[in-house]
Amino acid sequence: MTVHKGLAGVVADTTAVSKVDPETNSLLYRGYPVQELATRCSSEQVARLLWDGELPSAAELERFRAREREGRRLDERVRRTIDDLPLTAHPMDVVRTAVSVLGALDPAAGDASPEAELAKAERLFAALPAVVAHAQRRRLGGQAPPPRDDLDHAANFLWMVTGAEPDAVAVRTFETSLVLYAEHSFNASTFAARVVTSTLSDLHSAVTAAVGALKGPLHGGANEAVWEAFEEIGLGEGSPGRARAWLAAALAGHRKVMGFGHRVYRHGDSRVPTMHAALRELATDRGRPDVLELYDALEAEMTRAKQILPNLDYPAGPAYHLLGLDTDLFTPVFVAARVVGWTAHVVEQRGANSLIRPLSEYDGPPLRHLPA
Ligand code: ACO
């Protein structure tokens, strides 16, 4: 029996949602290169593409945007549940709890038809920014500002979380990140969602499991860890030298350097150039060359020392910091973006289901018996 540790190299199923090709270093959502989508489409358009298989017409997009606006207000019962959690709870725990509560309250709980599942996915897409915003604002001792109907999804998301009206550069950067984070085939959290769905469980249970999987620093939690490393190294004058010393110590201590490496890509993450360009534009606009200097220095050191290249979390972490987000909100924002991919996979899994149940090779004690 061959053991595929970590399921590395195992093709577990087919999918029409996205294609990751490490050889050509490309990522396609329903056939479209992600770079084109991230620079030319809104997060709402990309959500519809991933869910429906095609980009929406202007009329379909308008109708979806109207429904998204309706779903932005947080249900009072979800708000109360969040308020019962300790203020010290990590916002990822808040989000995971909120998704679970939203499942219990969902008007179509128990209906697993594709139409009902897509409606639930839409409701989560609309509600998650309010959940993240409430998780943030309550620890500042207040309420999240009410959603703004004059702002589309990405701009309203930033507005509700930061309480400040975002400028055009901020919205563009954030939108780019939401599109790039939306989907990535059978990554750990999506696979977790598919495993749960394969038991014929419900969509909210699948998404709750996916949030838990994303939280780990080997997956989505890495975007927070990237900025923590930047702060540990220290921005400003002398940061390249400090980056070299910091990295040497980290590698000597067998620490993983967050934001680098990928299970699938071996020649670089296809999403990094687009997010790096967005970060450059934002940092330049905000007069923060120090962030770019440290970014380049740590990347150069990591390439020199280990030949390991950045993944999407590497440019996304500093970009989120410059957008005014607290560090522990970076992964919750990733949730609000990736919920689109997760739910597209839930629908796909349900449409051609087979229980996901791998084998294991036993390596425990040999047969033995209780004393007579
Ligand atoms: N820092 C230091 N060493 C690394 C890193 C890293 N970031 N990534 C890989 N390596 C080393 C490993 O130590 C290992 O070395 P060894 O063979 O000498 O033991 C070798 O490269 C292979 O690494 P694995 O961890 O076995 O490779 P795997 O494919 O399992 O890991 C992973 C992929 C988990 C992403 C890994 O690169 C990692 O831990 N990166 C840091 C966490 C991170 O950034 N996660 C985000 C993923 S992308 C996303 O979620 C958007």
Boltz pocket constraint, residues with backbone or C-beta under 6 A from the ligand:
constraints:
  - pocket:
      binder: B
      contacts: [[A, 6], [A, 217], [A, 218], [A, 219], [A, 220], [A, 222], [A, 255], [A, 256], [A, 257], [A, 258], [A, 259], [A, 260], [A, 261], [A, 262], [A, 263], [A, 264], [A, 306], [A, 308], [A, 311], [A, 312], [A, 313]]
      max_distance: 6.0
